[in-house]
Amino acid sequence: MSNEKKKFVVPVTWVVAAEVVVEAKNELEANDLANALTFSEFENVKPISHSLDIDFGMIEEVQTPEDTQAAVEDYVFWREATEGVK
């Protein structure tokens, strides 16, 4: 078994709590204005404890240039083996 480490893309999500002050005519308009804001416009943004979620089924190994080159070489070998060298 190899001790060589690989890189992986791990998709994560978490819930945050924040607040924002908006000027509006009523609660409905305040809601609409808050919904239109970007994440960076919110204040006092804090993650909710224990809300981190990892999508284990979507973890993917990061392909290295060596992996890509090896895949190309395997494909070329396969094509030559099945179709002959041109």
C-alpha positions as CSV (number, residue, x, y, z in Angstrom):
1,M,0.0,0.0,0.0
2,S,1.4,3.4,-1.0
3,N,1.7,6.3,1.5
4,E,1.6,8.7,-1.4
5,K,-1.1,11.4,-0.9
6,K,-3.4,12.6,-3.6
7,K,-5.4,15.8,-3.9
8,F,-9.2,15.6,-3.9
9,V,-12.0,18.1,-4.5
10,V,-14.4,17.8,-1.6
11,P,-17.8,19.6,-2.0
12,V,-18.9,21.2,1.3
13,T,-21.9,23.3,2.4
14,W,-22.7,24.9,5.7
15,V,-25.4,27.2,7.1
16,V,-24.5,30.7,8.2
17,A,-26.4,33.3,10.2
18,A,-26.1,37.0,9.3
19,E,-28.1,40.2,9.3
20,V,-28.5,43.2,7.1
21,V,-30.2,46.5,7.5
22,V,-32.4,47.6,4.6
23,E,-34.7,50.6,4.1
24,A,-38.2,49.4,2.9
25,K,-41.9,50.4,3.0
26,N,-42.9,47.1,4.8
27,E,-41.7,43.6,5.7
28,L,-42.4,42.2,2.3
29,E,-40.3,44.7,0.6
30,A,-37.5,44.3,3.2
31,N,-37.6,40.5,2.5
32,D,-37.3,41.2,-1.2
33,L,-34.4,43.6,-0.8
34,A,-32.5,41.2,1.5
35,N,-33.1,38.3,-1.0
36,A,-31.5,40.5,-3.8
37,L,-28.3,41.1,-1.9
38,T,-25.0,39.2,-2.5
39,F,-23.3,37.3,0.3
40,S,-20.6,40.0,0.8
41,E,-23.3,42.6,1.6
42,F,-24.4,40.8,4.8
43,E,-23.0,41.8,8.2
44,N,-22.0,39.7,11.2
45,V,-21.8,36.5,9.1
46,K,-21.1,33.5,11.3
47,P,-21.3,29.8,10.6
48,I,-23.9,27.8,12.5
49,S,-22.2,25.2,14.7
50,H,-22.2,21.7,13.4
51,S,-23.8,22.7,10.1
52,L,-20.9,21.6,7.9
53,D,-22.0,19.0,5.4
54,I,-19.7,17.0,3.1
55,D,-21.1,15.4,0.0
56,F,-19.1,12.2,0.2
57,G,-20.5,10.8,-3.1
58,M,-19.2,13.8,-5.1
59,I,-15.6,13.7,-3.9
60,E,-13.3,13.5,-6.9
61,E,-9.6,13.1,-7.2
62,V,-7.8,16.0,-8.8
63,Q,-6.2,14.9,-12.0
64,T,-2.5,15.7,-12.4
65,P,-0.7,16.4,-15.6
66,E,0.9,12.9,-15.2
67,D,-2.5,11.3,-15.0
68,T,-3.7,13.1,-18.1
69,Q,-0.5,12.1,-20.0
70,A,-0.9,8.5,-18.9
71,A,-4.5,8.5,-20.0
72,V,-3.5,9.9,-23.4
73,E,-0.8,7.2,-23.8
74,D,-3.3,4.5,-22.8
75,Y,-5.8,5.7,-25.4
76,V,-3.2,5.9,-28.2
77,F,-2.0,2.4,-27.3
78,W,-5.6,1.1,-27.4
79,R,-6.3,2.8,-30.7
80,E,-3.2,1.4,-32.3
81,A,-4.0,-2.1,-30.9
82,T,-7.6,-2.0,-32.2
83,E,-7.2,-0.1,-35.4
84,G,-3.5,-0.6,-36.3
85,V,-0.8,2.0,-36.6
86,K,-1.5,4.6,-39.3
